[in-house]
Amino acid sequence: SSGSSAPASRPSYTDEQLHNALLNFYGGSSATAETCGHIFGFGNPNHEMSMLQRITATTMLDYESKLNGGQDNTDDAAPSIATLLEQASSFHTAHGPILPLQSIIQSKSPCMTLAAEFKRASPSKGDIASHLHAGEQACVYFGAGASVISVLTEERWFKGSLGDLREVRLATTELANNNNNNQQQRPAILRKDFITTKYQIAEAAASGADTVLLIVATTPFNVLQELINFARSIGIEPLVEVHALVELDVAISAGAKVIGVNNRNLHTFQMDLVQTEKVAEELTKRGLTFHHDDCLKEDGDKPQLSVCALSGMSSAHDVDRYRNVGVGMCLIGESLMRATDAGVAIKGLCLDPKDYAASQSVSGGAYTGGTKMIKICGLTNPKDALVACRAGANLLGVIFAEKSKRKVSVEQARDIVDAVRKFGERSDRMEVRMNDSNKDTPLSALVAKSRALELAARRPLVVGVFQNQSFDFIKEMVDKCGLDLVQLHGSEGMEAANSSNFGVPALRVVDIELGSDGTEEEKKDRSSMDTAAAILSKVTSDPIAILLDTSIKGDKHGGGGTGKTFDWTIAESIQNMGLPVIIAGGLTPDNIGEAVGNVRPFGIDVAGGVEAGPGVKDVDKLQKFIGGAKKAAVEASK
């Protein structure tokens, strides 16, 4: 079964009931700043509960009503803690003992430990992949290299259950036993929920969990200490989650050994990938040992702590970023749940540093990375933008070019930017971090920049498209609308695409000209290799990436919007010469598989091919286009 069995009807609670549940949990009138000072809003009678606090309070009240039905007295009564621990003991006799979380993490060094998460839905994203089966997905994760499987068991917002957890534990144990020629240890199973009681930890053990998540942000110090000690008393090493540095103090004082840093602030749902690095820096300042590479030292003790990065990661660059500061485990969920092939996605994370080094050492050779960027252009409303985000687009284009039938107003663009930021859990424009190394030639600079773009676009970015408009106007639109990038689609020249002109990086369009009758004239005079070489000779290091689009001979305004494809072997030749390119022009759900599978361009860009009418997207076409592109990219990478 998919294991998503949640109660058919659940009580709803008033704000007052939720608020009182939290106050009681904090210790009622005896709660002090010593135990609760780190808790959001503590001591403020007018404090408005955050989403995290609402979920936690709701979970507490749900358990209260479940347990107040009497324990062990009736057939449907909740079992007591003693009964749960007996069930846990029987489970371990039948299916093997609890695995020690910190040892599992440290044993993977120098490779990054992957905690792959099964998460059907979330409060910030709604449904993510409600159709997937927990046991099947977990086996894909394990088969591809995950050493820990995280299972959301919260029912209301995340659509999970303890049934999912049990299913994952049994399925992965069976898979490991069947593969035992490889001597492969089964993965550790994490219960991810809003845990405030020993009862929930006992329940986790009875369902086969090896570890549980404890969230410092909502837990008083004395309760956290009790929960950690209880978990250890039954053989479980908990994963203790912090976000702010003040929470780190609480975790360390309570005796946490495995510290997870949530890059997402669960009160505001804002994401900041720097958070894990800040915690690593703070631990170093305090002289606490945690660096994952130190696990390899034969002559010394293992590090005292293990640090795990939680939330917001999806690429090999993310994994490497955290590897460099000593992180031992990355927890990745949403991008694997959305992936066309989760196994291929895990291989692409390069958990082994040697794999990452090999993937980065192609400078000077052909671009072989495959399709990383999906751009949906010509958006005019936030609804379509969100459909594109949910389907997996990285770049969302809003057009300011005067002649375009998809031209947007400042208000339209701003609404789209706001929706995309909310989806990406950010409140500001995304900074594209440029690395100064490797800039000897325009080609090596553009290769480095395309990597930086791929890194920044893990969360969708909004691109403003301009054509022969003044720099002042473009800069004004960047500032007023909050654009992340611009795209120059006219005859402005390469140097115009320097980020210093607008304060944000720019994509530079290069037109591939067709004859005035819409057929390819270039072919008569020169080969696609000659055309590619001519384009490469003109590129400068100013743009962040090059986009090839079709133009019609004699169109004075520059290309775009032709609805016609150009000769894709030109793009292939350019990439074989080392430059990753984005391709546009005439792409549709019907030809995208061929474009991505055969050319393997760095990026693809579509506007008219997924429309119901100018500026209005056809949801079905849009989803088919992105789904087709992702599927073809996975097949091509095999």
N, C-alpha and C positions, 0 to 999 in steps of 0.2 A: 504493500500500500504506500501511498505518498506520505502517510503519517501526519497529515495536517489536521487531524481531528481536534477541533476546538469546540468548546461547549456551544450548543445552538443558541442559547440566550444567556447573556451575562448581565449582571446588575450594573447600573450606571450610578455614579456617585456625585454628590454636589461638591463644589469647590471647598465648602466648609469641612465636609467629611475627609476630603483628601488632605487638606491643610492640617486638620487635627491628627490624622494618621502619621504625618511627617513629624509633628511636634512630639507626639508620644514616642516615636522611634528615636528622636534626638534626646529623649530623657525627660520630657515634660517640663515641669517647673524647675527640676534640678539640672537641666542641661546647662553647660557652661561653655565659655569661649575656648577653654582648654580642649574640650572634646569635640566641639562643633564649630570652632572659629573658621575652619576652611570651607564650611558649607555655604553655598550660594544663598544670600538673603537672610542668613541666620541673624537673629536679633532685630530684624526690621519687621515691625508688625504689618506694614503696608506692602510687604514683598509679594510680587506676583510670581506664582510658581512657573518654573521652566518646564519644557516638555519632558525632560529627564525626570524631574521631580513628580510630575503628574503620572508618568508611567510607573515609577517606583511606588508611589502611594497607592495607585490602583492595584498593583500586584500585591501589596501588603493586605489591602482590604479583601481582595479575591481569596487570598490564602486564609485570612481570618474567618471568612464565611465558610470556606471549605473545611477548616479544622474545627470550627464551632459546631459542626454537624455531629460531633462526637467521634472519638477515635476508637477503632476496633470494636465498636458496639453493634454496628449494623453491617449488612452486606456491602452497602455502597459508602460506608464511612471511610474517611481518609485513614491510612495506616499510621501508627505511632512512629516516632523516631526509632524506638527499639525494633519494631517490626521491619522498618526500612533497612536498618543495619543488618538484620538477619537476612533479608532479601539480597542485600549487597554481597554478603558473605557467600550465599548460595550461588549468586551470579558469578563471583570470582572463581569459585570451585569449578563451575561448569565451563567458563569461557576465558579463564586466565586472570592473573592479578592486575592491580592498578599499576600503571607505568609512571615513573618519577619524572615530572615535567622538566625540571632544570637539567637533569642528566641527559634527557633526550635532546634538548637544545644544545647543550655543550658538546655532545658526541658528534654533532654534524660538522663542527668547525674543521676546515676553514669555509665550508659551504654555509650559506644562509639557511636556517631552518625555515620552512614554509608552514604556516598555519593557514590552511585553505578553509574558507567559511561557506557553510550552507545557510543561505538567508533568502527566504521567498519574497519578503517585502520589508519596508522600513517606514518610519514616520515621515522622513524627509523625502523619500523617493516613491512612496506607494508601492505597487506591485513591481517586483524586479524580475522574478521568474517563478511564478506560482505553479507552473506546470511540472516542474522537475521533481524527481523522486529522490528522497534523501540518501538512501542506501546506494543507489546507482551512481549518483553524482559523487558521493564520498569515495567510491571505488575508483572512479576516474581520477579524482584528486590524488589518492594514494598511489595508484599505478604510475602517475606522472612524477611523483617525488615529494608529495606533501607528507611531513612527519607528524603533523598535528591536524586534526579536523575540528573546526569550531562549528558548533550547531546552535543556532538560535532556538530557544525553547519557549520564548514569550509568545502567547497566543493572539492577543488582540491586535497589536501593531505590526508584529513581525511574522504572524501566521505560522509560528513554529509550534513544537510540542515535545514532551519527553518521549513520545512515540518516535519522533524523528531521531532523537539521540540514540535510543535503544537500537533502532534499525541501522543507524550508521555504525555503531559499535559492533553489532553482530555481522553485518555485511563485510566490514573491513577485516574483522578477525578471521572470517571464513576465507577471504581472499588471501590473507597472509599465510594461513595454514595450508591452503592449496598450492601456494608458491614456495613451500618451505625448502625446496632445493636451493633457493637463493639465500636461505637463512635471513630473510627479510623480516624485520620486526614490524608488527602492526603499528598503525599510527596511534598517538595519544588522542583521546576525545575530550574536547572542552565543552562544558555546559556554559553557554553564554546567555545570561538572563539578568534580571534585576534582583540580586540575591541579598536578602537582609536578615535571614534566619538560618540557624543550624539545620532546621527541618529541610530547607531547600537543598542544602549540601548533602544531607543523608539521602534525599530523593534522587539527587544526581548520581550518587554512588550506586543506588539500587538499580538505576537504569543503565549503568555501565560507563559512567563518566570517569576519566582519569584526573580531571582538573576542573576547576570552576572559576568563573570571573567574579572578582569583587571590585566594585566601583567606589573609589575613595570619595569622589565628588558628592555622594549622597550619604556616606556612612560615617557616623561619629567614631572618633578614635578608639574608644573603649570597645565598641561593638566590632570594629574591624579587627582588633586584636583577638577578641573572643572567636570570631569566625575563622581567622587564620589558624589559631591554635586547635579549634575543633576539627577543621579540615585535616590538619597534620596528624591529629590523633587517630584518624581513620585511614591514613596513608595517602592523603591528597595534598599535593603542593599547589596552592592557588595561584592564578595569574591576577596580580593586583594592578588595577588600572588607574593611572593618573593623567591629568591634562596640564594643570597649572603647577608651577614650582612649589606653591604652598601645599599642594596635595602630595608632592614627593616627600616632604618632611614627614607627613603623617604616615605614609606607606613605610618609610625606612624605620621610623620609631616603632611602628606596629610589628616590625620584623619581617617584612616582605622580602623574598629572595628573587622572585621573577616579577619584574616591573614592566607593565605594558604602558606605552605612552600613546594615548589617543590623540591623533593629530586633529580630530574633530572635537570642538567644544560642544558637549552634549546639551548644554543649556541654550546655546544660540544656533547650533548646527553650522557654524562657520568652520572652515577647514584651513589649517596652517601646517604645512609639511615641515616647517622649521622646528615645531614643538619638540620632536624627538631629539633633534640635535641640541636644543637648549638643555634638555634633561641630561643628555650624555656629557655635555660641557660641565653642568653643575655637579654631577657625580665625580668627574675627574677633579674638579676643584676641591671636593671634600675628601679626596684620597681614597674613594671606594673603588674596588676593582670590579670590572664588569666586561672588559673588552673581549669580544668573541674569539679573536685570534690568540689570546692568551690561554685558551683552553688547550692549545697544542703543546704548550711547554711541558716537557717530560719531567723536569726537575723541580717543579713547583706545585703549589696548591692551585686548584681551579679558582677562577674569579669568584668573589663572594656573591655577586648578583648577576642576573642575566637581564638584558634590556630588549624589549620587543616593541616594534613600531606597529601601531594599529591604525587603520583607516587611511584611505586616500591614495593608496599605491596601486599601480597597474602595470609597470614596465620594468625592464632590466635596469634602466637608469635609476629608478627609484630604489631598487634593491641595492645597487652599487653605492648609491648616495649614503644609505644607512650602514652598509658594510664598512665604509670608510671611517665611520665614527664609532665602530665597535658593537653595533647592534647585532644580536644573535638570532632574532626571529622576526619575520614580517608576517602580519596577518592580512590576508587579501581575500575579499569576499565578492563585492559587487561586480568587479570586472570579470571574475571567473564565472559568476552566475550568468552574466550576460554573454559570455564568450560563445562563439559558434562551436568551438572545440576546446573545452577547458584543459584537456591534456596538452594540446599544442600551446595554449596560452601559458601554461606552467613551464614548459620547456623554454619558452621565449623569455622567461624571467631571469635566466642565467644564474641560478642559485650558486653554481660553482664559479668562483672568481676566474678560473681558467677559461670557462665558456664565455664569460663577459669579455675578457681580454681578447679572445679570438674574434668575437663579434665586432669589436671596435678597431681591429687592426687592418681594416680593408682600405685605409687611405692610400690613394694612388691607384687602386684597382677599380673594377667596375662596381657600380652600386647594385648590391644584391639583396638589400634589406626587405624588399617587397612593399606592399601598400600599407602605409601607416596613417595617412591623413584622408579623412572623408569630409569634403566641404559641400554643404548645401547652400546654394546662393539664391538671391532674389527673394528673400523672406520679407514679408510685410506685416506679420502679426506674431504675437508671442505664442499663440496656440500651436502654429506650425513649427515654430522654433523649438518648443518643448517636445513635440513629436520627434523631431530630428535628434534632439539631445538624447531622448530615451532610447531611440533606435541605435545610437552609437556614433553620431556625427561628432567630429572634433572642431570643425570650423563652420561658422554660420555667417553667411554673407548678407549684408544689407547694402543696397545700391543707392548711391547718391548721384550717379551720372545723369546729366540733364536729359539725354535722349531716351533713357530707359523707360519701358512701360512698367517696370517694377520699382521705380524711384520711390524712396520713403521720405517722410518728413522727420524732423528732429524728434517729435513726440513718438512716432512709430518706432524709430531706432532705439530711443531711450527705453520704451516698454519692452522691446526685445532684449536689450542689454540687461535690464532688471530681472527678467524671467530667467535668462541664461545664468546670471550670477547666482540667483537663488538656487537653481538646479545644481550648480557647481559648488554650492556652499561657500561662497566668497562674497565680500562686500566691496571689493575694489578691483581695479583692472589687474590682469594677470601679468606678472613681470616675466619676460623671456630672458632667462639668465644666459648671457653669452660667455663662453670660455675664451680667454685671450690666446690660448695656445693654438698652434696649427694654422696660422694665418699667412703663410708665405706667399700663397698665390690666391687669386680669386676663387679657383676651384676648391682648394683645401678650406678656405674660409666659408664657402657656401655649404660644403659637406658638414662642417662643424655647426653652422647655423641651422641646417635642416635637423640635426640632432637636437639642438636647443628648442626648435619649434615643436618637435615631437614630444619633448619633455614637458613643455608648457601646456600643450594641448591635450594632456591627459584629462583635464576638465575643459569643456567646450569653450572656445574663444569666439568673439564676434569681430568680423572683418568688415570694414567700411570700404566699398568699391567706388573708385573715383576715375574720371576720364577727362584729362586735359582741364583740370580745375586748379585754381590758384592754391599755393601752399598755405596761405593764410586761411582760406576757406576750409581746406582739409583739416588744418590744425584746430580750427574752431569746432568742426564737427567731432573730432577726436575728443576734445575737452567736454563739449556739451553733452555728447551721447555716451561717453565712457567706453569708446571703442578700444579693443585690445590690439588690433592690427589694422593696417590699411592695405589696399591693393590698387596698384596703378595700372589702368587699362587703356591708356591713350598713348600719345607720342611724346611722353615726358622725358624719356631716356632712362638709362640704367642708374646714373648718379642720383636722379631724383628720388630713388628708393632708399636713400640713406636715412636711418632712423632719426638722425639729428634734425631733419626737416619737419618732423611731425610729433616727435616725442615718443613714438611707438614704431616698431619694425614694420617694414612694407614688403609685400609680395610684388614681384615685377612680372607683368604679363608679356610674353613674347608671342607675336602673331605668326601663325603658319598660314600663308596666304593661298587661297584657292582662286581659280580663274573667276571672272565675273559670272560665268554660267554655273559656278558652284562645283566645278570639277577640278582635279588637282593639276595645276599647270607646272608646278615645280618639277614634277617627275620627268617632263620632256627634257629639261635642261641639266638636271643634276640628280645624283643619287641621294637617298635619305642620309647617307653617311656624310656627304658633302654639306648638306643642309645643317646637319647636327654640328659639324666642325665649324661652320660659319657662325652658328648661334653661340657656340662655346667661346669662340674668339672674341665675342663682343661682351660677354658677361663680366661684371665687376663684383667686388665683394660688398657692394652697398645693400642689395636686397637681402631679405631673410630666406627667400626661396624663389625659384623660377616656376612660372605657370605657363604652360603652352596652350594656346587657344586658337581656334579657327577664325580667320578673317576672310572677307571677300574682296578680291582685287577691285580697286576703284573706290572702296569705302573710305572716305577721308577721315572719318571719326575714329578709326581704330576698330579692332574686332570685338568679338563677344556677341552672344545671343543669336548666333547664326543657325543653331540647331543642326549643324553639319559636323561630321568627324573629319579630322585630317589624317594623314598617313602616320599611323602609330609607330611604324618602324623608325621614324625620326626620334621619337621619345626614347625608344629602345636603344638607338645608337648613342644618344646623349648620355643615357645612364651607363652604357657599356664603357663610355669614356670617363665615368666616375662621378657625374653630376646627378643627384636625385632630382626628379622633376614631378610637378603636379600636372595632370592633363585635364583639359576641358573641351567642350565642343561636341554636341550631338550624343552625349552619353544618355542612356536610358536603362530601365530595369532589364530590357531584353539583351543589350550588348555589354552590360557592365561585367558580367562573368568573363567574357572573352577579353575585355580590356585589362582587367586585373590579373587574370590567369596567364595571359600571353605576354603582356608588356611588363607586368609587375611594377607599375609606376609608384613613386614615393607617395603620390596623392592623386585623388580624383575629385572632380568638381562638377556639380550638376545644378541647373536651374530649371529650364524649360522641360527637361525630360521627366520631371516628377510633378508637373503641374496639372491642375484641373482647369486653370485659366491663368492669365498673367498675374503673377504675385500671389496666387492661391494654390497651395500645395494639395496634391491628391495623396491622402494618408496612405492608402494601399500601395500606390506607386513608390512613395517615399520609403516605406518599410521594406518593400521588395528590393529597391535599389540598394539600400544600405545592407540588408540581409544578404543579398546576392554578392555584394562586394566583399563582405566579411568572410562569407563561405569560400569564395574564390581565392581570397588571400590565404586562408588556412590551407586549402588544397595546394596552392602554388608553393607554400613554404615547406610542404612535405617533400 
